[in-house]
Amino acid sequence: MYSIILCGGSGTRLWPLSRKKTPKQFLSLYSKKSLLQETFLRMKEIMPVENIFFSTYGKVSAEKVFQQIEQVEKRIKKEQIILEPEKLNTAPAIAGAIRYLQQKIKVNESESIIVLPSDHYIGNKKEYLKVVKNAMENVGDNIGTIGIVPTGPETGYGYIKKGKKERSYFCAEKFKEKPDKLKAKKYLKSGDYVWNSGMYIFNARTFLEELEKYAPKIYQVAVCQNQKDFLQKFKNLESISIDYAVSEKSERVVIFEGDFEWNDIGSFDSLSEILAGNQEKSRNVVVGAENVFIHSTQGKRIAVVGVSDLIVVEDGDAILIARKGQSEDVKKVVDFLKEKKK
């Protein structure tokens, strides 16, 4: 078994904690270890260290990945970090990583590979690893994904409709975009939908077959033998997710259901859910206030009086104040700062 951990994201919805120099996967948000380190350590429990690879963009980020993993595992080698030629989306990144595993590492085309983000929270690790091992052993010549059993009418996640049940998985009937609250409630009530976790399991042969069928330009990059041609072709690719490029079109996608206290930590609303129990132990002062999430990286004492439904985040030179339920819009702050070059 092999794994590819995608760690080239920017995490703009967690500004000001997540910034250009330190995106969220390098942050320690719910434990003393970073999200990237936590992801690596989970994979280390079910496969050899040398079978775990990382895909990221830029030499600075690659060096940071190596440094962080070396802190928790001295056997890590720099050859396990795959450098993306351009900062695109997940489909090109995964294609480049599969090419690397086949051409450089000589991974057999029938061996199972799990591709996963580096920034997830897993509350029940034992159950999570059980689901992952089952998926990797039973995916066959399909493209497997881990679908999270919904715990509420969440509007911040994409959904997948379950189809026919076969052995230990469901056939994926349809991918759904992030819904509004009404649709989310319908999805939840029906019991026919799971959250799209963004974790995929397949072998190289199946992935390349589906890539050739639905994303031929990306396929040409994935099988390119000449390194110079690969670099040039990669840079000309469209920035597109693996969902849009392949999985939403493929008829070979199957769902392995997972219920292990999952959260993608995509916003401060989701982070506040994870850290809810820690708020009472903080130095902050809350007077006549309800449903307020406060986080300070500098350990500053923050007081809130007579307010409700707020997120307050302090990180040195920047403070964020947002209404709970609207933290998805924090990325607009990053867009504004980019536009104004501030």
Protein Blocks (a to p, Z undefined) as FASTA:
>chain_A
ZZdddfkbgolmlcckbcfklcfklpcfkbmbdfklmmmmmmmmmccfklpccddehjkl
mmmmmmmmmmmomkbcfklpccdfbdcdfklmmmmmmmmmmmmnopafkbccddddfkbc
cfblmlmmmmmmmmmmmnmmadcddddddfbjcfkbccddddddehjbccdfbdcddddf
klmmmmmmnopaccdehpacddfklmmmmmmmmmmmlmmmmmomblklmmmmmmmpccdd
fklmmmmmpckbccddddehiaehlafklmmmmmmmmmmmmmbdcehiahiacddfklpa
cddehiahiacddehjaccdddehilmmmmmmmmmmmmnoZZ
